[in-house]
Each structure stands twice: as C-alpha cells, then as structure tokens.
Amino acid sequence: MKIAYIARPYRYSNLLKKGLREEHEVDEFKCYEELKYPKNYDILFVESIGRDSMLASQVKHKCLIILATGVDLYEGSLHRLDWDNIDCLLTYSKHQAEYFKRRWGATCSPGKVAILPVPAPLDEFSLKKNKRANNKVALIANITDRKGTYQIPEFLQRFPDLEIHHLGKVCLYGNPVREFVRWRLGKDGNTKRYHWQKHEGPHRMNKWFEDKTYLWMPTISEGFCRAILEGMTKGLKPIVRRFAGSEEIWMKESLYDRMEEIDKIVRSSYEPKKYREYVIENYHAAKIIIKLKKIIYDLRL
C-alpha cells in the first residue's frame, strides 16, 4: 500500500512514519502542494487541521486521513474543510472525539472518527540518573489563561520550599497573565523562586529535564499534552490539574482538582522508574503503530 504523508519533520511524525514503513511504502511531503500525483497513493495522511488539510479535503482521494494535533481541534477553522471527502479524523483521546462531535458534529461529519494517542519518544528521553527528589518543578506551558499559568504565584506561596522552572512563550492575550504573575510574585516576595525562559530546543530537553523532580501542569483543557508524556518518560513526577478527559490518559494519583490537593502528590514517594513504565505500558510507539495499522486496515476493507 502506498501512503502519502504530509507533516513537518517532528519526532512524533517520525515515529508514526517509521512504524508505517514496516508494512507500507511511505512518501513524505512538507505541504499538499508538493503532492503532484495524489491518485498514485492509496492513502493520504495529513497531520494537523490547517491549510494542508483544507486543500486536501477539496479533492476526492482514495482515502484521506487527517490527524488533529491538539489545539487545532479547539481553535481550527473546521468548517473550511470539505468533510464529505474526509474518510477518517484521528484525535489523540476519547474526550477530544466527544468534543469534536459535540461542537462540530452538526456541520462536520467525516466517514469515521478514531482515536490515536501520542507515541512516546522513548529513545530521546533517558531515565534520570539521580533518583533522589529535589525542589525543582518543571512547567512547560505557553503563557495564556487556558494553560493555567496565572496560578504560578499561588503555587509558590503554598510551597515555599519549591521553585518553578518555566518554559513557554507569551501567547496572544497572554501579556496580562505574564504581568499579573510578575506583579504578584514581587508582592509575595517569591520572584527568586520563579525561573522563566521562552524556549528550549527539542534536542536539549532531555538534559533540561535531568535536574527536575516534578512536572506541574495547571492547564484547564488539553487534547493530550505531550509535555506530560515527555516529563514522565524522563522520570519526573506528574502533578496535573484535572481537565476533561485527563483520567483516561494520566495516572489518577497525579491528578488534582484544588491547589491544596497537590500537597499529597508532593509528599508521596518519588518513583522515576514508575512514571516511565506507565508511559511504556500505555504509549509505547509499537502499540500506537498497531492501533494506526488497524485503523487503516478497517478503512480499506
């Protein structure tokens, strides 16, 4: 079977393409315009809802699969796609699929909606060498209301022995959150325990995680959250604000509803190997590829 795969070069795309190549012929394209002879392919696979998926949906292909990569399902212009030509929409989780049907179901109806979790990049993140807990908390979240970063001052006030190391750019409408955090940290005297930088290169993340113990995620909505996946793969203890669908994805003992519930998570034993093994058990790339191959097989019946 010949598959045309449209996506940017990315660790997760590479894992899927590598798995598909075990049984199929896969050609890579950076954009839909590069695909000159679509009729030569049995399947057109497009990552993300955007320009490429919109252009692809305007043409009837043998089989068109579109993978929603997270936020695009919430913020994308899905009504611009021709859903009559889309054979399958893949989402990262069950709650994403339910959200899609609830919000877009009246006007956007693909042939099938299926679930394909994110494969873990196990080869890129080694288990931490130092298995002892320290006071460093990783936070990987763009600065915006949805990501819950306005809770940073409250977190540091509640846990005076911890410090936050934050990676994330300031998003549209994120400056008020950034300014509030700066002002409140100064007011509380906690500025020195908050360390922020806009970005860290993907190839440096394994090293960046090495001296951290916790991974805090105060988001109110996520499709999946690759940051948690990567942190747990490295052996960081997850502290995840309960969002819709979180219980089907992450360890239940890592979830909290109210800030005071984080105390119990922080005080519990630190088990880096356990967090990585959870990822291996649930999101090993080999298991995700099996799911994808079955979806393709069922579509081609």
Backbone bond lengths (Angstrom), bond angles and torsions (degrees), N, CA, C in turn:
res aa  C-N    CA-C-N  psi(-1)  N-CA   C-N-CA  omega(-1)  CA-C   N-CA-C  phi
1 M - - - 1.459 - - 1.528 109.70 -
2 K 1.324 116.85 136.26 1.458 121.83 179.92 1.531 110.42 -100.49
3 I 1.332 114.90 129.40 1.465 120.57 -177.95 1.521 109.20 -122.95
4 A 1.321 116.59 129.79 1.460 121.95 170.86 1.521 106.99 -97.70
5 Y 1.328 116.80 122.91 1.461 122.14 -173.94 1.522 108.40 -115.72
6 I 1.343 116.21 115.99 1.461 121.18 -178.97 1.528 109.55 -107.65
7 A 1.326 116.11 115.49 1.467 121.05 179.74 1.509 108.66 -170.21
8 R 1.341 115.96 158.77 1.457 119.96 172.80 1.524 109.12 -75.04
9 P 1.333 117.94 152.20 1.470 119.94 176.78 1.530 109.12 -62.11
10 Y 1.321 117.32 119.42 1.455 121.12 -174.85 1.514 108.33 -156.71
11 R 1.327 117.23 149.67 1.461 120.25 -173.88 1.526 112.44 -56.91
12 Y 1.328 117.46 -38.33 1.460 119.53 -177.75 1.522 111.38 -74.72
13 S 1.327 117.41 -39.37 1.457 120.85 174.93 1.525 110.12 -60.95
14 N 1.320 116.01 -41.73 1.464 119.90 -178.05 1.521 111.42 -63.20
15 L 1.332 117.47 -36.75 1.455 120.48 178.74 1.527 110.82 -65.22
16 L 1.329 116.72 -42.36 1.463 120.35 179.37 1.519 111.50 -66.81
17 K 1.324 115.99 -43.82 1.467 119.54 -179.96 1.526 111.14 -63.90
18 K 1.319 116.03 -41.21 1.461 119.92 178.95 1.527 110.74 -61.07
19 G 1.317 116.46 -41.94 1.460 119.89 179.52 1.518 112.75 -66.88
20 L 1.318 116.63 -41.01 1.462 120.39 -179.95 1.529 111.64 -65.35
21 R 1.334 115.88 -32.37 1.468 119.84 -178.38 1.527 112.48 -69.07
22 E 1.322 117.66 -11.69 1.461 120.12 177.27 1.520 110.98 -64.39
23 E 1.341 116.81 -27.67 1.463 120.34 -177.05 1.524 113.92 -128.62
24 H 1.334 116.81 -16.38 1.457 119.55 -172.99 1.522 112.07 -128.75
25 E 1.310 115.42 162.26 1.456 121.75 173.91 1.526 107.68 -89.31
26 V 1.334 116.53 120.54 1.460 121.14 -174.32 1.534 109.72 -121.59
27 D 1.321 115.99 123.72 1.461 122.09 173.92 1.523 109.05 -108.18
28 E 1.332 116.36 136.78 1.463 121.38 -177.27 1.529 111.27 -99.11
29 F 1.328 115.26 142.59 1.459 121.87 176.07 1.528 108.46 -138.45
30 K 1.332 116.88 140.36 1.461 121.25 179.70 1.529 111.86 -79.19
31 C 1.333 116.43 -27.12 1.458 120.09 -179.70 1.529 109.09 -153.03
32 Y 1.327 115.80 165.55 1.461 120.33 -175.46 1.527 111.50 -65.81
33 E 1.320 116.87 -32.34 1.462 119.45 -178.89 1.524 112.81 -62.80
34 E 1.337 116.76 -23.99 1.466 119.81 178.56 1.527 112.46 -72.59
35 L 1.312 116.60 -17.91 1.464 121.08 -176.79 1.536 109.27 -82.77
36 K 1.320 116.43 96.56 1.467 120.90 -173.45 1.529 113.11 -83.28
37 Y 1.330 117.08 -30.57 1.464 119.90 -175.41 1.529 110.45 -128.62
38 P 1.326 117.61 70.76 1.473 120.86 -176.50 1.527 113.64 -61.19
39 K 1.320 117.72 -26.41 1.471 119.83 -178.76 1.518 112.21 -69.31
40 N 1.333 116.82 -13.51 1.466 120.15 178.90 1.528 112.66 -78.56
41 Y 1.338 116.04 -5.91 1.465 119.80 -174.61 1.528 111.55 -113.56
42 D 1.327 114.50 140.99 1.468 120.19 177.45 1.518 111.12 -77.06
43 I 1.336 116.09 -31.29 1.468 121.03 -178.19 1.528 109.28 -137.89
44 L 1.315 115.46 135.90 1.460 121.85 170.07 1.524 106.53 -110.33
45 F 1.337 116.02 119.23 1.462 122.76 -177.37 1.525 107.60 -112.22
46 V 1.337 117.26 120.02 1.456 121.73 -177.28 1.523 109.57 -120.82
47 E 1.333 116.15 124.73 1.462 120.40 176.46 1.518 110.59 -88.60
48 S 1.300 115.98 131.46 1.463 127.06 174.97 1.523 112.08 81.99
49 I 1.329 114.24 152.63 1.459 122.28 177.34 1.523 107.47 -97.86
50 G 1.306 115.28 110.54 1.456 120.59 -177.04 1.512 110.13 -171.51
51 R 1.312 115.92 -148.04 1.461 120.50 -175.47 1.525 112.39 -59.89
52 D 1.340 117.59 -44.67 1.461 120.01 -177.02 1.526 112.17 -65.03
53 S 1.319 116.34 -43.71 1.466 118.94 179.52 1.521 111.21 -68.27
54 M 1.328 116.57 -34.15 1.459 119.97 177.74 1.532 110.53 -64.13
55 L 1.334 116.40 -47.43 1.462 120.23 179.55 1.527 111.08 -64.43
56 A 1.326 115.74 -41.77 1.466 119.51 -179.36 1.521 111.75 -62.81
57 S 1.322 116.42 -36.99 1.472 119.87 -176.73 1.526 113.48 -73.40
58 Q 1.322 117.60 -11.59 1.459 119.85 179.00 1.524 111.72 -79.90
59 V 1.336 116.29 -6.88 1.468 121.84 -177.74 1.527 108.63 -122.40
60 K 1.311 115.98 143.79 1.463 120.59 177.22 1.525 108.73 -85.25
61 H 1.348 116.17 109.48 1.458 121.30 177.38 1.526 109.32 -99.21
62 K 1.323 115.74 170.89 1.465 119.10 177.71 1.528 110.25 -61.12
63 C 1.332 115.55 -41.54 1.472 120.59 176.83 1.522 108.05 -160.29
64 L 1.319 116.42 119.42 1.460 121.84 -179.28 1.524 109.90 -112.68
65 I 1.333 115.14 120.99 1.462 122.44 177.34 1.522 108.34 -115.77
66 I 1.320 117.16 130.41 1.459 121.90 178.04 1.524 108.86 -120.47
67 L 1.325 115.81 128.70 1.462 121.69 178.22 1.521 109.42 -101.95
68 A 1.322 116.86 116.31 1.464 121.36 174.27 1.519 107.81 -76.75
69 T 1.321 116.90 127.06 1.466 120.19 -172.04 1.523 113.74 -99.80
70 G 1.313 118.23 23.51 1.461 120.11 175.42 1.506 112.74 122.63
71 V 1.336 115.41 -105.98 1.453 120.45 -173.45 1.520 112.43 -64.49
72 D 1.339 118.01 -23.56 1.463 119.77 -179.08 1.528 111.93 -63.05
73 L 1.320 116.79 -24.22 1.460 119.52 178.36 1.523 111.04 -74.15
74 Y 1.323 116.34 -27.68 1.457 120.80 179.70 1.527 111.93 -88.23
75 E 1.332 116.20 -36.26 1.451 119.73 -172.62 1.526 114.32 -113.54
76 G 1.319 117.90 -9.34 1.450 121.29 -176.45 1.520 112.77 -70.10
77 S 1.313 115.15 160.03 1.471 121.15 178.54 1.520 108.50 -90.63
78 L 1.303 115.52 74.97 1.453 119.67 -173.65 1.529 113.02 -66.35
79 H 1.332 116.85 -25.84 1.455 119.46 -178.97 1.521 112.56 -69.42
80 R 1.335 117.68 -11.32 1.458 121.27 179.57 1.526 111.98 -83.18
81 L 1.316 117.17 -9.51 1.461 121.15 178.21 1.530 110.16 -89.55
82 D 1.328 116.12 148.67 1.462 120.92 174.77 1.524 107.77 -91.92
83 W 1.310 116.86 97.54 1.452 121.94 -172.38 1.524 113.53 -71.87
84 D 1.315 117.47 -16.03 1.468 120.26 176.38 1.525 110.94 -65.97
85 N 1.330 117.09 -22.20 1.458 121.28 -178.95 1.524 113.58 -100.80
86 I 1.329 117.00 4.43 1.467 120.95 -179.34 1.525 109.01 -102.88
87 D 1.313 115.58 116.52 1.466 120.46 -176.06 1.518 112.32 -80.36
88 C 1.334 116.97 -29.94 1.463 118.91 -178.55 1.526 110.60 -155.41
89 L 1.326 115.68 134.53 1.462 122.70 170.70 1.525 107.52 -107.81
90 L 1.330 116.43 125.10 1.455 121.19 177.18 1.521 109.52 -101.16
91 T 1.321 116.61 133.75 1.456 122.11 174.56 1.526 108.30 -120.96
92 Y 1.338 116.03 160.21 1.456 120.33 -177.37 1.528 113.71 -74.01
93 S 1.323 117.27 -22.20 1.461 119.27 -172.37 1.524 111.37 -154.11
94 K 1.329 114.61 165.16 1.462 121.15 -179.45 1.523 111.35 -62.61
95 H 1.341 117.24 -41.83 1.460 119.20 -177.40 1.530 111.46 -67.86
96 Q 1.328 117.05 -28.76 1.457 120.31 174.70 1.531 110.54 -66.56
97 A 1.321 115.68 -43.21 1.465 119.99 178.97 1.524 110.44 -62.29
98 E 1.331 115.88 -41.59 1.468 119.93 179.10 1.522 111.37 -66.04
99 Y 1.327 115.89 -38.94 1.466 120.45 177.76 1.520 110.38 -63.03
100 F 1.323 116.21 -44.88 1.462 120.41 179.79 1.527 110.83 -57.56
101 K 1.313 116.50 -47.24 1.466 120.20 -178.25 1.524 111.05 -66.57
102 R 1.333 115.84 -37.61 1.462 119.98 -178.46 1.528 111.80 -68.74
103 R 1.333 116.45 -43.42 1.466 119.79 -175.80 1.525 113.31 -86.64
104 W 1.335 116.44 -39.71 1.461 120.39 -170.92 1.522 114.04 -111.47
105 G 1.322 116.51 -6.93 1.461 120.02 -171.61 1.516 115.88 -55.55
106 A 1.333 117.83 -30.78 1.475 120.31 -177.00 1.519 112.01 -69.57
107 T 1.326 117.44 -28.15 1.466 120.18 -175.19 1.525 113.67 -121.00
108 C 1.327 117.57 -15.96 1.464 121.26 -176.73 1.531 109.04 -123.60
109 S 1.314 116.09 108.35 1.455 119.67 -174.81 1.526 110.99 -135.03
110 P 1.334 117.74 94.37 1.471 120.39 176.33 1.523 110.06 -74.27
111 G 1.323 116.21 171.97 1.456 119.17 178.19 1.518 112.43 -61.69
112 K 1.349 115.53 -34.65 1.460 120.52 -177.45 1.514 109.47 -155.09
113 V 1.331 116.52 147.05 1.466 122.32 171.14 1.526 107.16 -116.05
114 A 1.324 117.18 124.46 1.460 121.29 -178.50 1.525 109.91 -130.39
115 I 1.324 115.79 164.65 1.465 121.80 -175.38 1.524 110.11 -111.94
116 L 1.321 115.85 128.45 1.461 121.79 177.70 1.530 108.53 -135.22
117 P 1.331 118.16 99.55 1.475 120.48 179.53 1.520 112.17 -62.02
118 V 1.309 115.55 167.73 1.463 121.83 -179.83 1.527 109.37 -78.42
119 P 1.337 118.23 131.41 1.466 120.15 176.71 1.524 111.00 -75.96
120 A 1.310 117.09 141.37 1.465 121.34 -177.75 1.525 111.16 -79.13
121 P 1.336 117.78 131.01 1.469 121.40 177.48 1.524 110.75 -82.54
122 L 1.310 116.61 67.38 1.468 121.82 -172.09 1.527 112.79 -62.29
123 D 1.312 117.73 -32.22 1.458 120.34 -177.66 1.530 111.99 -72.80
124 E 1.329 117.49 -19.07 1.462 120.44 -177.11 1.524 113.50 -92.96
125 F 1.343 116.75 -15.26 1.461 120.34 -177.90 1.524 109.85 -126.96
126 S 1.317 115.94 109.12 1.453 121.34 178.14 1.525 109.69 -84.27
127 L 1.313 116.48 152.53 1.459 120.64 176.78 1.526 109.84 -64.11
128 K 1.329 116.61 139.51 1.467 121.89 -178.27 1.529 111.56 -52.34
129 K 1.330 115.70 140.86 1.457 120.91 177.25 1.525 110.95 -75.85
130 N 1.339 115.86 -40.33 1.462 120.55 -179.51 1.528 109.15 -92.88
131 K 1.315 116.75 112.01 1.471 121.37 -175.61 1.533 112.79 -89.73
132 R 1.341 117.38 3.36 1.466 120.14 179.86 1.524 109.94 -89.44
133 A 1.325 116.04 143.34 1.458 121.09 -178.99 1.521 111.22 -75.30
134 N 1.332 116.00 146.09 1.458 120.94 171.69 1.528 108.46 -129.72
135 N 1.312 118.10 -164.88 1.467 120.54 -172.68 1.528 113.10 -101.68
136 K 1.343 118.80 13.94 1.451 121.86 -174.09 1.533 112.01 -94.69
137 V 1.324 114.75 126.67 1.466 122.30 -178.56 1.524 109.04 -112.92
138 A 1.321 117.09 122.13 1.470 121.52 175.44 1.525 109.03 -85.54
139 L 1.311 115.35 138.39 1.465 122.07 174.79 1.522 107.01 -135.02
140 I 1.319 116.77 115.40 1.461 121.54 179.44 1.516 107.57 -116.64
141 A 1.316 115.70 99.17 1.466 120.51 -175.75 1.517 109.15 -163.88
142 N 1.323 115.76 131.66 1.460 118.91 174.13 1.524 109.51 -64.35
143 I 1.302 116.09 152.74 1.459 120.98 -175.77 1.522 109.46 -83.45
144 T 1.323 114.29 104.80 1.453 122.50 -177.72 1.522 108.24 -165.97
145 D 1.323 117.47 160.44 1.467 120.55 -178.71 1.523 112.02 -57.82
146 R 1.338 116.89 -43.88 1.469 120.76 -174.46 1.518 112.09 -58.44
147 K 1.312 116.93 -33.80 1.464 120.73 -177.39 1.523 112.81 -82.10
148 G 1.332 117.65 -6.58 1.457 120.49 174.70 1.511 115.17 73.27
149 T 1.329 117.79 18.00 1.462 120.20 -176.26 1.525 113.08 -70.41
150 Y 1.312 117.27 -10.78 1.463 120.31 175.19 1.527 111.30 -66.90
151 Q 1.342 117.52 -11.94 1.466 121.59 179.90 1.531 113.29 -86.11
152 I 1.308 117.30 -1.09 1.468 120.62 -178.68 1.535 112.47 -55.46
153 P 1.341 119.82 -48.49 1.474 118.82 179.62 1.522 113.34 -60.25
154 E 1.324 116.74 -40.59 1.467 120.25 179.86 1.523 110.77 -64.59
155 F 1.326 116.90 -40.54 1.466 121.35 179.39 1.524 110.40 -60.79
156 L 1.320 117.21 -49.32 1.467 120.53 -177.62 1.527 112.27 -68.36
157 Q 1.330 117.37 -31.64 1.455 120.54 177.21 1.523 110.57 -68.56
158 R 1.318 115.73 -35.43 1.462 120.49 -177.77 1.531 112.13 -78.01
159 F 1.335 116.08 -29.87 1.463 120.46 -177.86 1.527 109.23 -121.28
160 P 1.316 117.72 82.53 1.479 122.12 -174.62 1.523 114.21 -67.48
161 D 1.342 117.42 -13.38 1.459 119.95 179.93 1.531 112.65 -94.42
162 L 1.329 117.88 -3.77 1.461 121.19 -176.78 1.526 111.06 -106.31
163 E 1.335 114.98 158.48 1.457 120.58 174.11 1.531 108.95 -133.36
164 I 1.316 116.43 149.33 1.457 121.87 -176.64 1.522 110.34 -107.07
165 H 1.338 115.46 133.31 1.457 122.84 173.49 1.530 106.50 -114.89
166 H 1.318 115.60 110.74 1.468 122.05 -166.33 1.529 111.13 -112.50
167 L 1.329 115.55 126.70 1.456 122.28 170.62 1.522 108.18 -110.51
168 G 1.337 117.65 126.63 1.460 118.95 177.07 1.515 112.17 167.41
169 K 1.316 115.64 136.07 1.459 119.66 178.70 1.528 110.14 -83.52
170 V 1.315 115.90 160.22 1.463 121.79 176.55 1.526 108.22 -82.86
171 C 1.319 116.90 115.79 1.459 121.71 -177.60 1.526 111.16 -84.62
172 L 1.329 115.49 174.61 1.456 120.98 173.69 1.522 108.51 -56.43
173 Y 1.315 117.32 131.01 1.464 124.80 -176.23 1.533 112.66 69.25
174 G 1.348 116.74 10.35 1.458 119.58 179.68 1.519 114.28 -87.30
175 N 1.324 116.96 -16.08 1.464 119.29 -178.29 1.530 113.87 -60.68
176 P 1.342 119.40 -38.15 1.473 117.84 175.49 1.530 112.59 -60.90
177 V 1.341 116.95 -36.12 1.463 120.30 177.12 1.525 109.72 -66.61
178 R 1.317 115.96 -45.77 1.468 120.86 179.15 1.530 110.82 -59.20
179 E 1.307 116.92 -43.30 1.457 121.00 -178.89 1.525 111.18 -67.99
180 F 1.344 116.49 -39.79 1.459 119.85 177.95 1.523 110.94 -62.15
181 V 1.336 116.82 -45.05 1.463 121.27 179.92 1.524 110.52 -61.31
182 R 1.339 116.95 -45.44 1.461 121.04 179.47 1.522 111.23 -59.82
183 W 1.346 115.51 -46.60 1.471 120.81 -177.97 1.525 111.78 -65.53
184 R 1.344 116.26 -45.67 1.462 119.94 -175.78 1.530 111.96 -69.66
185 L 1.325 116.80 -37.69 1.460 119.34 177.12 1.528 110.88 -62.32
186 G 1.322 115.71 -40.77 1.463 119.51 177.35 1.511 111.79 -65.13
187 K 1.328 116.43 -41.76 1.462 121.67 179.96 1.530 111.27 -62.67
188 D 1.348 115.98 -38.32 1.457 120.85 -177.81 1.531 112.89 -86.21
189 G 1.317 116.42 -10.53 1.457 119.53 -178.46 1.515 113.64 78.24
190 N 1.335 117.22 28.05 1.462 121.17 -176.03 1.527 113.59 -113.40
191 T 1.308 117.21 13.81 1.467 120.70 -175.61 1.522 112.55 -57.62
192 K 1.312 118.56 -38.36 1.463 121.75 -174.97 1.527 112.91 -71.53
193 R 1.317 116.86 -13.75 1.472 119.06 179.60 1.533 112.45 -98.30
194 Y 1.322 116.13 11.37 1.467 121.11 177.62 1.528 108.96 -122.71
195 H 1.338 116.20 122.11 1.461 122.42 -177.06 1.528 108.31 -122.70
196 W 1.311 115.92 116.11 1.467 119.99 -175.54 1.515 111.55 -119.49
197 Q 1.311 115.47 139.22 1.460 121.46 168.63 1.518 107.78 -142.71
198 K 1.307 115.62 149.46 1.465 121.18 -173.27 1.511 112.89 -67.77
199 H 1.323 117.08 -39.40 1.463 119.07 -169.01 1.524 110.29 -157.03
200 E 1.324 114.87 154.13 1.461 122.68 170.75 1.523 106.53 -138.56
201 G 1.310 117.72 133.30 1.463 120.83 -177.79 1.517 112.19 -59.62
202 P 1.346 118.58 142.50 1.470 121.67 -178.94 1.526 113.34 -53.54
203 H 1.326 116.97 -37.52 1.464 120.18 -178.27 1.522 112.52 -73.23
204 R 1.347 117.23 -9.43 1.470 120.59 178.67 1.528 112.87 -104.41
205 M 1.318 117.05 -0.94 1.465 119.83 -175.30 1.530 112.72 -67.51
206 N 1.315 117.66 -35.10 1.459 119.71 179.21 1.525 110.36 -59.14
207 K 1.320 116.55 -43.23 1.469 121.24 178.21 1.528 110.84 -70.37
208 W 1.337 117.37 -38.53 1.467 121.13 -178.76 1.527 110.97 -62.47
209 F 1.319 117.38 -38.26 1.459 121.68 179.88 1.533 112.56 -70.83
210 E 1.316 117.75 -23.10 1.464 122.36 -166.29 1.522 113.67 -54.55
211 D 1.323 119.32 -39.37 1.470 120.25 -175.76 1.534 112.75 -99.94
212 K 1.320 118.22 17.28 1.467 122.51 177.76 1.531 109.82 -103.73
213 T 1.334 116.56 152.98 1.467 121.61 177.75 1.520 111.92 -108.99
214 Y 1.328 116.76 -41.70 1.460 121.37 -174.93 1.530 110.95 -113.35
215 L 1.324 115.03 154.50 1.460 121.28 169.91 1.521 107.31 -126.06
216 W 1.311 115.67 109.68 1.470 121.31 -177.77 1.521 109.40 -97.71
217 M 1.345 116.14 132.34 1.454 121.03 178.49 1.528 109.12 -131.95
218 P 1.352 118.23 98.28 1.468 121.93 -176.51 1.524 114.54 -91.10
219 T 1.324 117.58 20.79 1.453 122.45 -176.06 1.528 112.34 -63.71
220 I 1.339 116.43 153.88 1.469 120.40 176.55 1.523 111.70 -102.15
221 S 1.336 117.70 -11.39 1.471 120.09 176.75 1.514 109.26 -157.36
222 E 1.316 115.83 137.65 1.453 122.53 178.09 1.522 108.87 -149.08
223 G 1.326 115.11 149.65 1.453 118.29 170.33 1.515 109.34 -79.14
224 F 1.331 116.02 -42.09 1.463 121.82 178.82 1.527 110.18 -150.83
225 C 1.312 118.15 -54.33 1.460 127.20 -179.30 1.529 111.49 85.58
226 R 1.319 114.90 88.04 1.462 121.47 -179.87 1.530 112.06 -65.38
227 A 1.336 117.70 -25.64 1.464 119.98 -179.87 1.532 110.70 -61.50
228 I 1.328 116.48 -40.20 1.469 119.93 178.26 1.521 109.70 -65.49
229 L 1.320 116.43 -43.50 1.462 121.52 179.45 1.527 110.54 -57.46
230 E 1.312 117.08 -46.73 1.459 120.93 -177.34 1.524 111.24 -69.52
231 G 1.337 116.82 -41.59 1.456 119.76 178.98 1.519 112.63 -62.69
232 M 1.330 116.64 -43.36 1.463 120.19 178.64 1.517 111.33 -68.16
233 T 1.327 117.38 -34.38 1.462 120.90 176.53 1.519 110.22 -60.99
234 K 1.325 116.11 -35.87 1.456 121.55 178.62 1.530 111.90 -76.21
235 G 1.347 117.09 -22.97 1.461 120.38 -179.59 1.505 114.07 109.04
236 L 1.346 117.58 18.73 1.463 120.72 176.76 1.525 110.15 -84.88
237 K 1.336 115.30 145.07 1.459 120.32 178.50 1.534 109.08 -78.12
238 P 1.336 117.92 122.56 1.469 120.07 -179.16 1.524 112.16 -79.83
239 I 1.328 115.26 138.96 1.468 123.11 172.43 1.526 105.28 -127.76
240 V 1.330 116.84 102.08 1.463 120.88 -166.80 1.526 111.11 -120.92
241 R 1.318 115.85 120.71 1.458 120.15 174.03 1.530 108.73 -63.74
242 R 1.322 116.68 130.07 1.450 120.95 -175.55 1.537 110.34 -66.05
243 F 1.319 115.79 116.56 1.460 121.65 174.72 1.518 108.34 -117.67
244 A 1.310 117.22 167.50 1.461 121.07 -177.78 1.526 110.47 -56.62
245 G 1.321 116.78 120.65 1.449 121.77 178.80 1.515 115.33 91.61
246 S 1.338 118.37 -4.84 1.464 120.50 -176.03 1.526 112.28 -63.17
247 E 1.322 117.24 -32.80 1.467 119.72 -176.60 1.525 112.73 -68.04
248 E 1.326 116.80 -24.51 1.462 119.45 179.40 1.529 111.44 -82.15
249 I 1.342 116.78 -11.20 1.463 120.69 -174.15 1.525 112.45 -109.99
250 W 1.359 117.76 -44.90 1.460 121.69 -169.17 1.521 113.02 -114.78
251 M 1.307 116.16 165.27 1.460 122.98 179.72 1.527 109.56 -58.28
252 K 1.321 116.93 129.40 1.463 120.30 -176.56 1.527 112.30 -63.20
253 E 1.342 117.00 -32.45 1.461 119.30 -179.00 1.533 112.62 -72.49
254 S 1.326 116.98 -7.94 1.463 119.97 179.16 1.527 112.22 -94.97
255 L 1.343 117.77 -4.87 1.461 121.66 -174.19 1.527 111.95 -94.26
256 Y 1.327 115.93 146.51 1.461 120.80 175.99 1.526 109.62 -141.27
257 D 1.326 115.81 153.51 1.461 121.73 176.82 1.526 111.44 -103.52
258 R 1.333 116.03 -40.36 1.464 121.69 -178.33 1.528 109.43 -121.88
259 M 1.310 115.80 151.61 1.453 121.41 -174.64 1.532 112.58 -54.57
260 E 1.326 117.62 -37.24 1.463 119.43 -177.94 1.534 112.49 -65.40
261 E 1.338 117.28 -19.97 1.463 120.29 179.97 1.523 111.93 -75.24
262 I 1.322 116.87 -12.96 1.462 119.95 178.52 1.526 110.58 -68.89
263 D 1.328 117.56 -27.51 1.466 121.57 -179.59 1.529 110.87 -50.47
264 K 1.320 116.20 -47.10 1.461 121.22 -176.43 1.527 110.76 -64.58
265 I 1.334 117.26 -38.93 1.463 120.90 -179.93 1.523 110.16 -66.36
266 V 1.316 116.95 -44.05 1.462 121.42 -179.43 1.527 110.81 -63.92
267 R 1.334 117.06 -39.79 1.471 121.39 -176.52 1.523 113.03 -76.22
268 S 1.312 117.98 -20.27 1.466 120.28 -178.43 1.525 110.94 -67.80
269 S 1.328 116.22 161.14 1.463 120.80 -176.00 1.529 111.55 -61.15
270 Y 1.312 115.11 145.94 1.460 121.54 -178.87 1.526 108.66 -94.86
271 E 1.346 117.21 116.88 1.458 122.49 -172.88 1.536 111.06 -131.06
272 P 1.321 117.62 78.39 1.472 121.32 -176.86 1.524 114.20 -52.78
273 K 1.329 116.73 -43.17 1.460 120.22 -178.06 1.529 111.23 -63.49
274 K 1.326 117.27 -35.50 1.460 122.03 179.50 1.527 110.91 -63.03
275 Y 1.324 117.35 -41.41 1.459 120.79 -178.10 1.529 110.77 -67.12
276 R 1.317 115.79 -41.48 1.466 119.38 178.00 1.524 111.35 -66.82
277 E 1.324 116.43 -39.83 1.467 119.58 179.81 1.527 111.59 -65.26
278 Y 1.329 116.94 -31.73 1.473 120.10 175.86 1.529 109.83 -62.15
279 V 1.313 115.54 -42.51 1.466 120.54 178.81 1.526 110.58 -64.43
280 I 1.320 116.60 -44.61 1.469 120.63 -179.84 1.526 110.59 -61.65
281 E 1.314 115.81 -42.13 1.468 120.67 -178.00 1.523 111.93 -65.45
282 N 1.319 116.85 -35.97 1.464 120.00 -172.37 1.525 115.21 -104.80
283 Y 1.347 116.78 -28.11 1.462 118.21 -170.89 1.526 114.09 -132.55
284 H 1.324 116.59 22.68 1.459 119.34 175.02 1.529 108.54 -57.55
285 A 1.327 116.83 136.96 1.466 121.05 -175.93 1.534 111.98 -55.66
286 A 1.317 117.07 -36.47 1.470 119.99 -178.92 1.531 110.83 -61.14
287 K 1.337 116.73 -38.04 1.466 120.36 179.82 1.529 111.25 -71.10
288 I 1.330 116.38 -38.07 1.460 119.82 179.50 1.517 110.47 -67.97
289 I 1.321 117.24 -37.50 1.464 121.34 178.51 1.524 110.70 -64.72
290 I 1.318 117.00 -38.47 1.468 120.40 177.09 1.526 109.83 -60.26
291 K 1.344 116.58 -42.72 1.465 120.42 177.65 1.528 111.06 -61.24
292 L 1.339 115.92 -44.67 1.460 119.97 -178.54 1.523 111.27 -64.96
293 K 1.316 117.26 -42.33 1.464 120.29 179.11 1.522 111.63 -62.85
294 K 1.328 117.02 -37.46 1.459 120.23 178.16 1.525 111.01 -67.01
295 I 1.339 116.51 -40.34 1.474 120.37 177.66 1.522 109.92 -60.03
296 I 1.344 116.04 -45.12 1.462 120.93 179.64 1.528 110.63 -63.37
297 Y 1.330 115.95 -44.05 1.473 120.61 179.91 1.532 110.88 -59.78
298 D 1.324 115.81 -45.30 1.467 119.67 -179.54 1.537 111.75 -65.00
299 L 1.331 116.81 -36.18 1.462 119.99 179.39 1.521 111.56 -68.19
300 R 1.330 116.17 -32.26 1.464 120.06 -175.11 1.517 113.74 -88.00
301 L 1.338 117.07 -4.64 1.462 119.96 177.86 1.527 111.61 -63.31
